[in-house]
Amino acid sequence: MRRSGFAALFFILLAGCSVVPAPTATPNPGSVTIQTPQTGAMIYSPTLYLSGAANLPSNQFRLTVINALDETLLDTLITVQDGRWSYDMPNAPTGDPIEVTISALPATGGLDLDTVSVVLASEAQRPAGVYGAILAPFEGDTVGGEIIPVSGTASGLFEGALNVDLTKPDGTIISGIVLTVENPGMIDEVPWQTEISTSNYRGPAVLHAYYHSAKDGTPVTLAKVAITVAEAAG
């Protein structure tokens, strides 16, 4: 009886020491960045140009475009070459402008690797000429610090060149910057962002976004926003 008891105890201890399998590592899905278009763009071009960068184990991913009615406009497999990818999708809406969500997903399924939202419209729905806006800061805002983040939209700029100046109310330039607004379709309305120095100025000021005419080089105003530059908080 004693021997049977020892045997039972041995098997109990053996069961308690059984090896637990190590958890299976989750495969790395890699990364995809949608660089064009940017969220907030209004696409008027007959072609929606999609492009970006990727670092993937298989060099492939799924690219989808789904509208606000949950209808799939595009679902295709993209092959990455030298870390870059691109795709041209026809843009031929027949009704009102409609928002779409562009998503990059692993080729074998899974969560979105990147996503952007844009609006598709027809070229006939585009306002005429070159136009743009300053979306931030707002008119009348008080901003502080040595650098002011500025953002807005623009459409139709020749070679994408946009000037943004910070001036005194009398037009004296405090600081300025020239940026290139990436717009493959040129007629699309796309977002832009920049930063402009306050050059230690404090007081009322104006943010001025403009471009130079392709005909004679004269400056043409796109938008002006009156602000106040103050000391940084804290």
N, C-alpha and C positions, 0 to 999 in steps of 0.2 A: 504494500500500500504506500509506504514511504517513497519507493522508487517511482510509482505512478504519479505521486504528487509532484516530485521534482521534474518529471517529464512534462507535466501540464504547465508548470511554472516556466520551464524553458521555452515552450512554444508561445506562451503569452508574451514573454520578453522579446522573442524573435519577431513576433508580429508588430510589437511596438517600435522596433528598430528598422522596419521596412523602409526602403529608399523612396523618397517622394520625388517624382519627375520634376526637373527644372522647368519653369514657365517658358513657353515658346516666345522668342523675341518677335516683336511686331516689325514687319519689313518696312524699311524707310521708303516712303512714297516719292521722295525727292521734292523739288520745288519748281513752280512755274510762276512767272510774273507777267501779267498783261500790262504792257506799257502804252499801247495804242489800241483803242482810244482810252481816254481817262474818264472816270466817273464824272457825270455832269455835262458831257459833250452832247451837242445836238448835231446829228449827222444828216446833211442835205445831199451829199455826194451820191451818185448812182452806185458807188461801190463802198462798202464798209471795209476799211483796211484794218486788220487785226494783226498785232505783232507783239513780241516780247522776248524774254529770256527764260531759260529753263536749265535745270540740272537734275536729270532723271536717270535712274538705273537702266531703263529700257529705251530711253530717247524717244518715247512716244507718250502722248496723253490725249484725252478726249476734250474737244472744244465744243461747247453748246451755246446756242443763243435761243432764249425763251422769252416770249412776250408777256405782257401783263395779263393776257387771257390764258396763260399757261400753255400756249401753243409753241411747239418746237419749230424754230425757223432754221436751225442748223444743229447737227450732231455728227461730228466727223472726227476721225483719228488724225492727229498731227504728228509729224516726224520732226524731231529737233536736229538741227545741223550746226555743229560748232557752238552749241550753247544758245543758238538763236532760232526763232521760228516766226512764220508769218502766214497769213491766209487772207484772200480776198473773197468777200461775200457780197453778192448782188443786193442792192438796197433799192427796192421798187415798191414803196408803200402806196396804196391806192386810196386810203382814207385819211383820217386825222393822224397827227403825230402820235406815236405809241412808244412807251418805255419798254426796253428790253434788258434782260440780265445776261451778261456774257460770263461764262464759267469755264475754268480749266479744272479737269478732274483726272485722277489716275486712270490709266488705260484699262485697268482691271476692275475699276469701281472703287468707291470710297468717298470721303469728304472732299469738298472743293479745295483746290490748291490756291486759287485766286478767283476773284469775281469783281466785275465792274458793272455799273448801270448807265446806260445812255438812252437817248431818245432818237428814234428813226423818223425822218420826215422826207418829203420830196423836195427836189430843187425848186419847184414852183412855189413852195411854201416859204422859201427863204426871203427875208427882207433884203432889199436892194443895197448894193454898195458895201463899203467897209464899215463895220460897227463893232462896238465893244462896251464893256462896263467895268467899274470897280465894285466888287461885291463886299470887300472888307478892307479897311475899316468902313463903318457906316458914316453917312453924313452927320456931323456934329459930335462924333466920338472924341473922347479924350484918351490919348495913348501915352504910354510912358516908356522910358528906357532909351538905349542908344540905337536900337534897331527896330524898325516897324515892319511886321509881316504884312504884305499886301497881296490880295488875290482878286481875280476877275475873270472875264471871258473876252474873247475876240474872234472875229471872223473876217476873212478876206485880206489879211495883211500881206503885202508884197514881201516875199522871202521870210515871212514870219517876224519881221523886226518890229519891236514895240519899245517905246521909251516910257519910263515912269520917273517923274521928277517930284521932289518935295520942295515946295516954294513958300516964300512968305506971301501974305495976302496981296502985296503989290507986284508979285510976279518974280521977285528976286529968287534965283535958284539956290536952295540950301544944299541939296545933293541930288544926284540922278543916276539912273542905271538904264542900260539897254539890254533887253533880253530877246531870245528867239523863241517864239511860240510855235511849238511843233504842231503842224496841221497838214497831214499828207493830202487831204482833199481840198485844202485852201478855203473852200467855201463853207466848210463846217464851222460851227461855233464851238470853240474849245476852251477849257479852263486854263488859266496860267497862275503861277505863284512866284513871288519874289520877296526880297527883303531890301529895305532902303535905310540908309544911315540918317540919323537926326543931326549929326555933326555938332552935337552939344547945344543945338537950338532949343529954346523953350518959348512957347507962346502959340498964337493962332497960325495955322499953316494950311496949305492946299496940296493934295495929292493930284497930280496931273498925268493922265495916260494919253499918249498921242503917238502918231506915226508920221513919217515924212512922205509926201506925195511922190509917186513914181514919175509924175510928169515934170515937176519943177523943183522938188525937194522941200517945198514949204511944209511946215508942221501942221498937222490936222488933228484937232482934239477928238478923242474918243469919249473921255469922261473926266470929270473933276469932282473931288470930294473935299469939303472943308472939315478940318479936324483941329484939335488942340494938342500940342505936344507938351507933356508935363514931366516932372521927375518920376522915375520908376517908383512904384509902390514898395514900401518896406525898406 
